[in-house]
Amino acid sequence: MDQVTTIFGPIDEVKLAPLRALCRLHHLRQLDLFGSVLTDRFNPARSDLDVLVTFADLPPDPCADAYFAVKLGLEEMFGRDVDLVTAASLDNPFFRRDVEAHRLTLFPSA
């Protein structure tokens, strides 16, 4: 991935490095942005970030620790609240289909 453009502007390799480090540290297989951050509905002053993650196979306690570490790390990195959704929790088929159709993968990069 050379560069991705979001509502925050271009995200290049330099900006992705800390995100990738966070993902590797906490055993993420994939991290995607979805929701308003990818649309003109995003309000930089008020909107949170919707993030979909897939963790590697971890026992429950380490997975819970990783979940909260990723959430806090992303909130610090982006300076705003993060709604962190796990792929495993997408039970509603309509919501799952919408998220999967309108997401931007930031980790791993293509």
Phi, psi and omega in degrees: 000120179276312182198141176237141178250129176233186177298336177281356186098192183294138172247109183256184182303322181294316180289333180282340184303310179294326178295314178298321179297317178299316180297315180294317182301324185252021169062042176274141172270325183206147175222125180233144167270146173210175177084207190297334181300339180262010183228177176280000176279350182291127178251108183303336181276335187231334189288145172269179176254135173260121185231130177255129181232152172234121179269154169295165177294114179228150171298160186305313183296310177297327179293318178296317178299316180296319180305307183289328177294319178293314180303310180294320179298318179292320178297320177292318182296318185260352177067035179200166178296148179234128169267106183262119182244132176270145179302324181294338182269359181281078183280326182286117184296329180289316177295316179303313182298319180294314179298314182294331180280336186230069179224158178235115182280124177254338178212134349289157180280155180289000000 
